[in-house]
Amino acid sequence: MSITDSIPALAELPFLPYLDEAGGISADFAGKIGVYAIFDRDRTLQYVGISRDIAASLKLHIVRVPDRCHWVKVTTVTKPSRTVLGEMQATWLGDKVLTSAEQELWDQPLDCKKQMTESEKQLLAEALNEGEQEKILKNVARRLEEGILTQLKARGIGFDVRFNPKLKSAGILDIK
């Protein structure tokens, strides 16, 4: 029997709502190791990830990409093997190829500098010192944070989202 023989077919797994009725991530995924597939509103595959704590990973993804996180399919494992998890991830992804920008969107904290307005870029370029640069980047991060929190509120998120304040002065948004 090969590794791929033990991989559940993605099409056979049930679609689960990304958020439960209270607007949270299912407690069933807390601390669980496995592979998960994220789907948009139309149930189109967006991302397949591997995690040591699926609930924590799902929380990160909905904060980073709230408009693409509507449905999820999950398989957990009790005896994790990086090889098996990697094979499962590859099988589930199939022909879907994420660009490096898409991969970064799902896997990395938000780099606010990439979403600066022209006037913000101009202010940053004219900043006289590091302190002024940090202040400008922090303001950009706050602007983007406000937009993200508005989107999450519209989605009915039932958990607190706190961004790491130490990263904002570097123009990075990531949850604590």
Secondary structure, 3 states (H helix, E strand, C coil): CCHHHHCCCHHHCCCEECCCCCCCCCHHHCCCEEEEEEECCCCCEEEEEEECCHHHHHHHHHHHCHHHCCEEEEEEECCCCHHHHHHHHHHHHCCCCCCHHHHHHHHCCEEHHHHCCHHHHHHHHHCCCHHHHHHHHHHHHHHHHHHHHHHHHHHCCCCCCCECHHHHCCCEECEC
